Amino acid sequence: MEAVTLAGIARRVLDELLRSPYKTLEIRSARNVVALERARELGRVFLTYETYQDITIGTEGLLAELLKLESMEQRIPWEESDEREITVCRAQVRLLGLGRIVEIRKKNTLLLVRVREMLPQEMDIG
């Protein structure tokens, strides 16, 4: 199954998604915000706590269906100026299963992966 990778997701978020299959994620990482825009077309994301640079064949994570995506601008206080804007994406996802990467394709800063679904006893996560 092909999916877009969201890297550096907190373990706490992954654990919550395992406990409850529907979750709304608030994504602030610029790389992940761009990835979510591409994921809108595919409809699937692969969530992992590994950093973007550490993702390789064999990396484990969660495979989820993208149900809803909303982008918004947020203004945050910044010490060097009066304010600063960041783009935040709220992505509602539904857990499809556990997975392990079997193939990686890089497209600019985007990681498109082919994922093999796994059984819970196969996972080393956590």
DSSP file (Angstrom, degrees, kcal/mol; ACC not computed):
  #  RESIDUE AA STRUCTURE BP1 BP2  ACC     N-H-->O    O-->H-N    N-H-->O    O-->H-N    TCO  KAPPA ALPHA  PHI   PSI    X-CA   Y-CA   Z-CA
    1    1 A M              0   0    0      0, 0.0   114,-3.2     0, 0.0     2,-0.3   0.000 360.0 360.0 360.0 133.1    0.0    0.0    0.0
    2    2 A E  E     +A  114   0A   0    112,-0.2     2,-0.3    40,-0.1   112,-0.2  -0.685 360.0 160.0 -92.8 142.5    1.4    3.4   -1.0
    3    3 A A  E     -A  113   0A   0    110,-2.5   110,-2.9    -2,-0.3     2,-0.4  -0.973  40.6-108.0-153.0 162.8    1.3    6.4    1.5
    4    4 A V  E     -Ab 112  45A   0     40,-1.7    42,-2.7    -2,-0.3     2,-0.4  -0.816  41.2-121.8 -94.4 137.5    2.9    9.7    2.2
    5    5 A T  E     - b   0  46A   0    106,-2.4     2,-0.6    -2,-0.4   106,-0.3  -0.655  19.3-166.5 -87.7 132.2    5.2    9.7    5.2
    6    6 A L  E     - b   0  47A   0     40,-2.8    42,-2.1    -2,-0.4     3,-0.4  -0.972  23.5-162.9-110.3 112.4    4.7   12.0    8.2
    7    7 A A        +     0   0    0     -2,-0.6    44,-0.2     1,-0.2    42,-0.2  -0.588  57.6  28.6-100.5 156.7    8.0   11.9   10.2
    8    8 A G  S    S+     0   0    0     42,-2.4     2,-0.3    40,-0.3    41,-0.3   0.764  70.9 164.7  72.7  26.4    8.8   12.8   13.8
    9    9 A I        -     0   0    0     39,-2.4    -1,-0.2    -3,-0.4     5,-0.1  -0.611  45.0-103.8 -77.6 134.3    5.3   12.2   15.2
   10   10 A A    >>  -     0   0    0     -2,-0.3     4,-1.8     1,-0.1     3,-0.5  -0.251  18.9-128.0 -60.4 140.9    5.4   12.0   19.0
   11   11 A R  H 3> S+     0   0    0      1,-0.2     4,-2.9     2,-0.2     5,-0.2   0.868 109.4  60.9 -55.8 -38.2    5.1    8.6   20.5
   12   12 A R  H 3> S+     0   0    0      1,-0.2     4,-2.2     2,-0.2    -1,-0.2   0.894 104.7  48.1 -57.6 -41.6    2.2    9.8   22.7
   13   13 A V  H <> S+     0   0    0     -3,-0.5     4,-2.1     2,-0.2    -1,-0.2   0.907 111.6  49.3 -66.9 -42.9    0.2   10.6   19.5
   14   14 A L  H  X S+     0   0    0     -4,-1.8     4,-1.8     1,-0.2    -2,-0.2   0.908 111.3  49.8 -63.4 -41.6    1.0    7.2   18.0
   15   15 A D  H  X S+     0   0    0     -4,-2.9     4,-1.7     1,-0.2    -2,-0.2   0.908 110.1  50.6 -62.4 -42.6   -0.1    5.5   21.2
   16   16 A E  H  X S+     0   0    0     -4,-2.2     4,-2.4     1,-0.2    -1,-0.2   0.882 108.9  51.9 -63.2 -38.1   -3.3    7.5   21.3
   17   17 A L  H  < S+     0   0    0     -4,-2.1    -1,-0.2     1,-0.2    -2,-0.2   0.854 107.5  52.6 -67.6 -34.2   -4.1    6.5   17.7
   18   18 A L  H  < S+     0   0    0     -4,-1.8    -1,-0.2     1,-0.2    -2,-0.2   0.863 113.0  44.7 -66.9 -35.5   -3.5    2.8   18.6
   19   19 A R  H  < S+     0   0    0     -4,-1.7    -2,-0.2     1,-0.3    -1,-0.2   0.856 127.1  26.7 -76.6 -36.4   -6.0    3.1   21.5
   20   20 A S  S  < S-     0   0    0     -4,-2.4    -1,-0.3    -5,-0.2    75,-0.1  -0.974  72.9-149.7-131.1 116.2   -8.6    5.1   19.5
   21   21 A P  S    S+     0   0    0      0, 0.0    74,-3.0     0, 0.0     2,-0.5   0.609  81.2  63.6 -67.9 -11.9   -8.7    4.6   15.7
   22   22 A Y  E     +C   94   0A   0     72,-0.2     2,-0.3     2,-0.0    72,-0.2  -0.953  64.2 155.1-114.1 130.7  -10.0    8.1   15.0
   23   23 A K  E     -C   93   0A   0     70,-2.0    70,-3.0    -2,-0.5     2,-0.6  -0.996  37.4-136.7-152.5 145.8   -7.8   11.1   15.8
   24   24 A T  E     -C   92   0A   0     -2,-0.3     2,-0.3    68,-0.2    68,-0.3  -0.941  26.3-159.2-104.7 121.0   -7.3   14.7   14.7
   25   25 A L  E     -C   91   0A   0     66,-3.2    66,-2.6    -2,-0.6     2,-0.7  -0.772  10.8-146.6 -99.4 142.1   -3.6   15.6   14.5
   26   26 A E  E     -C   90   0A   0     -2,-0.3     2,-0.5    64,-0.2    64,-0.2  -0.933  20.8-164.3-108.9 109.5   -2.3   19.2   14.6
   27   27 A I  E     +C   89   0A   0     62,-3.3    62,-2.4    -2,-0.7   -18,-0.0  -0.823  24.0 161.1-102.2 126.4    0.8   19.3   12.3
   28   28 A R        +     0   0    0     -2,-0.5    59,-0.2    60,-0.2     2,-0.1   0.597  40.2 108.6-116.1 -20.7    3.2   22.2   12.6
   29   29 A S     >  -     0   0    0      1,-0.1     4,-2.5     2,-0.1     5,-0.2  -0.409  66.2-138.4 -63.4 129.4    6.4   20.9   10.9
   30   30 A A  H  > S+     0   0    0      1,-0.2     4,-2.1     2,-0.2     5,-0.2   0.896 102.9  50.2 -57.6 -43.2    6.9   22.6    7.6
   31   31 A R  H  > S+     0   0    0      1,-0.2     4,-2.1     2,-0.2    -1,-0.2   0.904 112.8  46.4 -63.8 -41.2    7.9   19.3    5.9
   32   32 A N  H  > S+     0   0    0      2,-0.2     4,-2.2     1,-0.2    -1,-0.2   0.834 108.5  55.7 -71.8 -31.9    4.9   17.5    7.3
   33   33 A V  H  X S+     0   0    0     -4,-2.5     4,-1.4     2,-0.2    -2,-0.2   0.925 110.5  45.4 -63.9 -44.1    2.5   20.3    6.2
   34   34 A V  H  X S+     0   0    0     -4,-2.1     4,-1.4     1,-0.2    -2,-0.2   0.903 111.7  53.0 -64.2 -41.4    3.8   20.0    2.7
   35   35 A A  H  X S+     0   0    0     -4,-2.1     4,-2.2     1,-0.2    -2,-0.2   0.878 104.5  55.6 -62.2 -38.3    3.5   16.2    2.9
   36   36 A L  H  X S+     0   0    0     -4,-2.2     4,-1.3     1,-0.2    -1,-0.2   0.862 101.3  57.3 -64.6 -35.1   -0.1   16.4    4.0
   37   37 A E  H  < S+     0   0    0     -4,-1.4     4,-0.4     1,-0.2    -1,-0.2   0.902 111.4  42.8 -61.4 -39.8   -1.0   18.5    0.9
   38   38 A R  H >X S+     0   0    0     -4,-1.4     4,-1.1     1,-0.2     3,-1.1   0.847 107.6  60.8 -71.6 -34.8    0.3   15.6   -1.2
   39   39 A A  H 3X S+     0   0    0     -4,-2.2     4,-3.7     1,-0.3     5,-0.3   0.756  88.5  72.6 -65.2 -24.4   -1.5   13.1    1.0
   40   40 A R  H 3< S+     0   0    0     -4,-1.3    -1,-0.3     1,-0.2    -2,-0.2   0.881 100.0  46.0 -56.8 -38.2   -4.8   14.7    0.2
   41   41 A E  H <4 S+     0   0    0     -3,-1.1    -1,-0.2    -4,-0.4    -2,-0.2   0.909 119.5  38.1 -71.6 -44.0   -4.5   13.1   -3.3
   42   42 A L  H  < S-     0   0    0     -4,-1.1    -2,-0.2     2,-0.1    -1,-0.1   0.851  92.8-143.7 -77.6 -36.0   -3.5    9.6   -2.1
   43   43 A G     <  +     0   0    0     -4,-3.7    23,-2.5     1,-0.2     2,-0.3   0.489  66.4  89.1  85.7   2.4   -5.7    9.6    0.9
   44   44 A R  E     - D   0  65A   0     -5,-0.3   -40,-1.7    21,-0.3     2,-0.3  -0.985  50.4-169.8-136.5 145.2   -3.2    7.7    3.1
   45   45 A V  E     -bD   4  64A   0     19,-2.8    19,-2.8    -2,-0.3     2,-0.6  -0.956  16.3-144.3-129.9 151.7   -0.4    8.6    5.4
   46   46 A F  E     -bD   5  63A   0    -42,-2.7   -40,-2.8    -2,-0.3     2,-0.5  -0.973  21.6-158.3-113.8 115.1    2.3    6.6    7.2
   47   47 A L  E     +bD   6  62A   0     15,-3.1    15,-2.6    -2,-0.6     2,-0.3  -0.822  18.8 164.5-100.7 128.9    3.1    8.0   10.6
   48   48 A T        -     0   0    0    -42,-2.1   -39,-2.4    -2,-0.5   -40,-0.3  -0.985  41.1-139.5-141.3 152.2    6.4    7.3   12.3
   49   49 A Y  S    S+     0   0    0     -2,-0.3   -38,-0.1    11,-0.3   -42,-0.1   0.583  74.9 105.8 -84.9 -10.2    8.3    8.7   15.3
   50   50 A E  S    S-     0   0    0     10,-0.3   -42,-2.4     1,-0.1   -41,-0.2  -0.351  79.2-108.5 -66.1 148.9   11.6    8.4   13.3
   51   51 A T    >>  -     0   0    0    -44,-0.2     3,-1.0   -43,-0.1     4,-0.6  -0.377  30.5-105.7 -73.8 160.0   13.1   11.6   12.0
   52   52 A Y  G >4 S+     0   0    0      1,-0.3     3,-0.9     2,-0.2    -1,-0.1   0.876 121.2  50.6 -52.6 -42.8   13.0   12.3    8.2
   53   53 A Q  G 34 S+     0   0    0      1,-0.2    -1,-0.3     3,-0.0    -3,-0.0   0.739 108.4  52.6 -70.9 -23.4   16.7   11.6    7.9
   54   54 A D  G <4 S+     0   0    0     -3,-1.0     2,-0.4     2,-0.0    -1,-0.2   0.429  77.8 115.7 -95.3   0.6   16.4    8.2    9.8
   55   55 A I    <<  +     0   0    0     -3,-0.9     2,-0.3    -4,-0.6   -48,-0.0  -0.588  38.0 151.8 -76.5 125.4   13.6    6.7    7.7
   56   56 A T    >   -     0   0    0     -2,-0.4     3,-2.1    45,-0.0    45,-0.2  -0.826  55.9 -63.1-138.6 175.9   14.8    3.6    5.8
   57   57 A I  T 3  S+     0   0    0     -2,-0.3    45,-0.2     1,-0.3     3,-0.1  -0.504 125.2  35.0 -62.1 131.8   13.4    0.4    4.5
   58   58 A G  T 3  S+     0   0    0     43,-2.1    -1,-0.3     1,-0.4     2,-0.1   0.241  80.5 142.3 102.3 -11.6   12.2   -1.5    7.6
   59   59 A T    <   -     0   0    0     -3,-2.1    42,-2.5    41,-0.1    -1,-0.4  -0.418  41.2-143.3 -63.3 135.4   11.1    1.6    9.5
   60   60 A E  E     + E   0 100A   0     40,-0.2   -11,-0.3    -2,-0.1   -10,-0.3  -0.693  36.4 122.1-103.8 155.0    7.9    0.8   11.4
   61   61 A G  E     - E   0  99A   0     38,-2.2    38,-2.5    -2,-0.3     2,-0.4  -0.924  55.1 -59.4-176.6-158.8    4.9    3.0   12.0
   62   62 A L  E     -DE  47  98A   0    -15,-2.6   -15,-3.1    -2,-0.3     2,-0.5  -0.909  32.7-145.6-115.5 137.7    1.1    3.4   11.6
   63   63 A L  E     +DE  46  97A   0     34,-3.1    33,-3.1    -2,-0.4    34,-1.7  -0.877  27.8 175.9-101.0 129.7   -0.8    3.5    8.4
   64   64 A A  E     -DE  45  95A   0    -19,-2.8   -19,-2.8    -2,-0.5     2,-0.4  -0.966  30.7-123.7-138.7 151.4   -3.8    5.8    8.4
   65   65 A E  E     -DE  44  94A   0     29,-2.9    29,-2.0    -2,-0.3     2,-0.7  -0.781  28.0-128.6 -90.7 134.6   -6.5    7.0    6.1
   66   66 A L  E     + E   0  93A   0    -23,-2.5    27,-0.2    -2,-0.4     3,-0.1  -0.763  33.3 170.4 -85.8 112.7   -6.8   10.8    5.7
   67   67 A L  E     +     0   0A   0     25,-2.7     2,-0.3    -2,-0.7    26,-0.2   0.856  63.5   3.4 -91.1 -40.6  -10.4   11.7    6.3
   68   68 A K  E     - E   0  92A   0     24,-1.5    24,-2.7     2,-0.0     2,-0.4  -0.997  57.9-165.6-150.9 142.1  -10.3   15.5    6.5
   69   69 A L  E     + E   0  91A   0     -2,-0.3     2,-0.4    22,-0.2    22,-0.2  -0.996   7.8 178.0-135.7 129.2   -7.6   18.1    6.1
   70   70 A E  E     - E   0  90A   0     20,-2.1    20,-3.1    -2,-0.4     2,-0.4  -0.995  10.8-158.9-133.1 126.2   -7.8   21.8    7.2
   71   71 A S  E     + E   0  89A   0     -2,-0.4     2,-0.3    18,-0.2    18,-0.2  -0.834  17.6 168.9-103.5 143.0   -5.0   24.4    6.9
   72   72 A M  E     - E   0  88A   0     16,-2.4    16,-3.1    -2,-0.4     2,-0.4  -0.989  31.5-122.4-149.0 156.6   -4.9   27.5    8.9
   73   73 A E  E     - E   0  87A   0     -2,-0.3     2,-0.4    14,-0.2    14,-0.2  -0.852  26.4-167.4 -99.0 134.8   -2.6   30.4    9.7
   74   74 A Q  E     - E   0  86A   0     12,-3.0    12,-2.6    -2,-0.4     2,-0.5  -0.973  13.2-142.0-122.9 138.8   -1.7   31.0   13.3
   75   75 A R  E     - E   0  85A   0     -2,-0.4    10,-0.2    10,-0.2     8,-0.0  -0.850  22.4-175.2 -97.7 130.4    0.1   34.0   14.7
   76   76 A I  E     - E   0  84A   0      8,-3.4     8,-1.5    -2,-0.5     2,-0.1  -0.949  31.2-102.8-125.2 146.9    2.5   33.3   17.5
   77   77 A P  E     -     0   0A   0      0, 0.0     2,-0.4     0, 0.0     6,-0.2  -0.382  38.3-165.6 -64.4 144.3    4.5   35.8   19.6
   78   78 A W  E >   - E   0  81A   0      3,-0.6     3,-0.8     4,-0.3     0, 0.0  -0.999  23.0-137.5-137.2 136.6    8.1   36.0   18.5
   79   79 A E  T 3  S+     0   0    0     -2,-0.4    -1,-0.1     1,-0.2     3,-0.0   0.760 101.9  49.2 -67.1 -26.1   11.0   37.6   20.5
   80   80 A E  T 3  S+     0   0    0      2,-0.0     2,-0.3     1,-0.0    -1,-0.2   0.600 122.6  12.4 -92.3 -11.1   12.6   39.3   17.5
   81   81 A S  E <  S- E   0  78A   0     -3,-0.8    -3,-0.6     1,-0.1     3,-0.1  -0.894  86.5 -91.4-151.2 179.6    9.4   41.0   16.2
   82   82 A D  E    S-     0   0A   0     -2,-0.3    -4,-0.3     1,-0.2     2,-0.3   0.895  98.0 -16.3 -67.6 -40.9    5.8   41.7   17.1
   83   83 A E  E     -     0   0A   0     -6,-0.2     2,-0.3    -3,-0.0    -1,-0.2  -0.978  53.2-154.3-158.3 167.4    4.4   38.5   15.7
   84   84 A R  E     - E   0  76A   0     -8,-1.5    -8,-3.4    -2,-0.3     2,-0.4  -0.992  15.6-136.3-148.3 143.7    5.0   35.7   13.3
   85   85 A E  E     - E   0  75A   0     -2,-0.3     2,-0.3   -10,-0.2   -10,-0.2  -0.806  18.3-177.2-104.4 144.3    2.7   33.4   11.3
   86   86 A I  E     - E   0  74A   0    -12,-2.6   -12,-3.0    -2,-0.4     2,-0.5  -0.972  26.5-121.7-132.3 152.3    2.9   29.7   10.9
   87   87 A T  E     - E   0  73A   0     -2,-0.3     2,-0.4   -14,-0.2   -14,-0.2  -0.823  29.5-171.6 -93.4 130.1    0.8   27.3    8.9
   88   88 A V  E     - E   0  72A   0    -16,-3.1   -16,-2.4    -2,-0.5     2,-0.5  -0.966   7.7-155.3-121.5 136.7   -0.9   24.6   10.9
   89   89 A C  E     -CE  27  71A   0    -62,-2.4   -62,-3.3    -2,-0.4     2,-0.6  -0.945   3.2-156.5-112.8 132.6   -2.7   21.6    9.4
   90   90 A R  E     -CE  26  70A   0    -20,-3.1   -20,-2.1    -2,-0.5     2,-0.5  -0.942  18.0-173.0-104.8 116.1   -5.4   19.8   11.3
   91   91 A A  E     -CE  25  69A   0    -66,-2.6   -66,-3.2    -2,-0.6     2,-0.6  -0.942  14.5-154.0-116.0 120.4   -5.6   16.3    9.8
   92   92 A Q  E     -CE  24  68A   0    -24,-2.7   -25,-2.7    -2,-0.5   -24,-1.5  -0.828  26.0-179.4 -91.7 125.9   -8.4   13.9   10.9
   93   93 A V  E     -CE  23  66A   0    -70,-3.0   -70,-2.0    -2,-0.6     2,-0.4  -0.853  25.0-147.7-126.3 159.0   -7.2   10.3   10.4
   94   94 A R  E     -CE  22  65A   0    -29,-2.0   -29,-2.9    -2,-0.3   -72,-0.2  -0.996  31.0-116.4-125.9 125.6   -8.5    6.8   10.8
   95   95 A L  E     + E   0  64A   0    -74,-3.0   -31,-0.3    -2,-0.4     3,-0.1  -0.387  31.5 176.2 -62.9 127.9   -6.1    4.0   11.7
   96   96 A L  E     -     0   0A   0    -33,-3.1     2,-0.3     1,-0.4   -32,-0.2   0.731  54.6 -76.7 -99.4 -33.4   -5.8    1.3    9.1
   97   97 A G  E     - E   0  63A   0    -34,-1.7   -34,-3.1    20,-0.0    -1,-0.4  -0.977  52.7 -54.6 162.5-174.5   -3.1   -0.8   10.7
   98   98 A L  E     -FE 118  62A   0     20,-0.6    20,-2.5    -2,-0.3     2,-0.3  -0.680  55.0-178.1 -93.1 148.6    0.5   -1.3   11.6
   99   99 A G  E     -FE 117  61A   0    -38,-2.5   -38,-2.2    -2,-0.3     2,-0.4  -0.975  26.7-149.5-150.5 163.3    3.1   -1.2    8.9
  100  100 A R  E     -FE 116  60A   0     16,-1.9    16,-2.8    -2,-0.3   -40,-0.2  -0.999  34.4-112.8-132.6 134.5    6.7   -1.5    7.8
  101  101 A I  E     +F  115   0A   0    -42,-2.5   -43,-2.1    -2,-0.4    14,-0.2  -0.462  35.1 169.3 -69.5 131.5    8.3    0.3    4.9
  102  102 A V  E     +     0   0A   0     12,-3.0     2,-0.3     1,-0.4    13,-0.2   0.531  68.9  21.1-115.4 -15.8    9.4   -1.9    2.0
  103  103 A E  E     -F  114   0A   0     11,-1.3    11,-2.5   -47,-0.1     2,-0.4  -0.976  62.8-160.0-154.9 140.3   10.1    0.8   -0.6
  104  104 A I  E     -F  113   0A   0     -2,-0.3     2,-0.4     9,-0.2     9,-0.2  -0.977   5.2-175.4-125.5 133.5   11.0    4.5   -0.5
  105  105 A R  E     -F  112   0A   0      7,-3.1     7,-3.0    -2,-0.4     2,-0.5  -0.994  14.7-150.2-124.8 125.6   10.7    7.1   -3.3
  106  106 A K  E     -F  111   0A   0     -2,-0.4     2,-0.4     5,-0.2     5,-0.2  -0.811  14.5-180.0 -95.5 132.6   11.9   10.6   -2.7
  107  107 A K  E >   -F  110   0A   0      3,-2.8     3,-2.3    -2,-0.5     2,-0.4  -0.885  67.7 -56.6-132.0 100.4   10.1   13.4   -4.5
  108  108 A N  T 3  S-     0   0    0     -2,-0.4     0, 0.0     1,-0.3     0, 0.0  -0.533 121.5 -22.4  58.8-118.7   11.7   16.7   -3.6
  109  109 A T  T 3  S+     0   0    0     -2,-0.4     2,-0.3    -3,-0.1    -1,-0.3   0.307 119.8 103.6 -99.3   9.4   11.4   16.8    0.2
  110  110 A L  E <   - F   0 107A   0     -3,-2.3    -3,-2.8   -76,-0.1     2,-0.6  -0.725  59.1-151.0 -95.6 138.7    8.5   14.3    0.1
  111  111 A L  E     - F   0 106A   0     -2,-0.3  -106,-2.4  -106,-0.3     2,-0.5  -0.930  10.0-170.9-109.8 110.8    8.8   10.6    1.0
  112  112 A L  E     -AF   4 105A   0     -7,-3.0    -7,-3.1    -2,-0.6     2,-0.3  -0.882  16.8-172.7 -96.0 128.0    6.4    8.3   -0.7
  113  113 A V  E     -AF   3 104A   0   -110,-2.9  -110,-2.5    -2,-0.5     2,-0.5  -0.908  27.4-139.0-125.8 149.6    6.6    4.8    0.7
  114  114 A R  E     -AF   2 103A   0    -11,-2.5   -12,-3.0    -2,-0.3   -11,-1.3  -0.939  31.8-160.1-101.7 129.6    5.2    1.4    0.0
  115  115 A V  E     - F   0 101A   0   -114,-3.2     2,-0.6    -2,-0.5   -14,-0.2  -0.899  15.6-145.8-119.5 136.7    4.2   -0.2    3.3
  116  116 A R  E     - F   0 100A   0    -16,-2.8   -16,-1.9    -2,-0.4     2,-0.1  -0.888  28.8-124.4 -96.4 125.0    3.6   -3.8    4.2
  117  117 A E  E     - F   0  99A   0     -2,-0.6     2,-0.3   -18,-0.2   -18,-0.3  -0.427  32.6-158.9 -69.1 145.0    0.8   -4.2    6.7
  118  118 A M  E     - F   0  98A   0    -20,-2.5   -20,-0.6    -2,-0.1    -1,-0.0  -0.814  18.4-114.2-125.4 161.1    1.9   -6.1    9.8
  119  119 A L    >>  -     0   0    0     -2,-0.3     3,-1.9     1,-0.1     4,-0.5  -0.659  37.6-111.3 -86.7 151.3    0.3   -8.0   12.7
  120  120 A P  G >4 S+     0   0    0      0, 0.0     3,-1.2     0, 0.0    -1,-0.1   0.841 116.0  58.4 -54.1 -37.0    0.7   -6.5   16.2
  121  121 A Q  G 34 S+     0   0    0      1,-0.2    -3,-0.0     3,-0.0     0, 0.0   0.646  99.0  60.4 -71.4 -12.2    3.1   -9.2   17.4
  122  122 A E  G <4 S+     0   0    0     -3,-1.9    -1,-0.2     2,-0.0     2,-0.1   0.663  85.1 102.8 -83.0 -17.0    5.5   -8.4   14.5
  123  123 A M    <<  -     0   0    0     -3,-1.2   -23,-0.0    -4,-0.5   -25,-0.0  -0.410  45.6-174.8 -77.8 141.0    6.0   -4.8   15.8
  124  124 A D        +     0   0    0     -2,-0.1    -1,-0.1     2,-0.0    -3,-0.0   0.359  47.4 127.5-102.5  -1.3    9.1   -3.6   17.7
  125  125 A I              0   0    0      1,-0.3   -64,-0.1   -64,-0.1    -2,-0.0  -0.261 360.0 360.0 -62.7 141.4    7.5   -0.1   18.2
  126  126 A G              0   0    0      0, 0.0    -1,-0.3     0, 0.0    -3,-0.0   0.441 360.0 360.0  89.1 360.0    7.4    1.1   21.8
